[in-house]
Amino acid sequence: MPVEPIPQQPVQVKKRGGCARYFLMLILLLLVTGGGYIYWKFYYPYTSDGVKSGYLNFAVEKGQIFKTFEGKLIQEGIRGSAAGGVQSNEFEFSIKDKKVFDILKMNSGKRFDLHYKEYNGVIPWRGNTRYIVDSIISMQNVAPVNGY
């Protein structure tokens, strides 16, 4: 007795419903929008570049989880509204490169011109401030006051 082949029924592929397609498009749109926002907020420089001048107050390495390089520059003041008053401007910044940090650390109190970039947000592993110094333009010794 010959064996008859079993008739094959066509396999039906389930199509995704319209709702699932829109849900996937929404997820993709949210990922692209979120990625763009994160790039703009934390990685795109707010200003292309700038230079600040002043006397270096300190340069330190600090942080508990992420060790970052931080510094403060005291900019020359201008006469305030009170008679004989001088306004002090401080520029707090983070340092990108260890070589730049080493130079600043060893020359505290000297006058510097520092090149920096400003970002819209702060990332813990980049530093504690929105201002990131990436290079030193010039360094000068401070002239002694009253011959000392």
C-alpha positions, 0 to 999 in steps of 0.5 A: 500500500503506497503512502500518500503525502500529507497535503501541506497547508501554506504557513501564514505569517502574522503581520504586525498591527498598525499599533505596534508599528507606531509604537516602534516609530515612537520609541525610535523617535524618542531615542533619536531626540533624547540622543540629540538633546544629550549631545547638545546639553553635554558635548556641544560647546555653548561658545566655540572658544574664549580666553580668560586672563588673570592670576591663578589662585589654585589648581587641584585634583579632586573628586571621590568617584571621578577624579577631575582637575579644577582651578580658579583664576582671579581676574583683575578687578575694576573700580566698584561703586563704593569709593576706593572699592575694587571688584574681584572676579573669579573664574572657576574652571575644569581642566581637560588635559593632565599636562595643562594641569601639571603646568598650572599646579606648579605655577600658582600665583602667576598671571595666565591667559587660558583658552577655554570652552563653555558647555551647556551642562556638567558631566561628572567625569569631565569636571565640576564646571561648565568651563573646560580649559584645554590650553595655556596661551601665555604665562607671566611672572607677577611683578613684585609689589613695593620692591618685595 
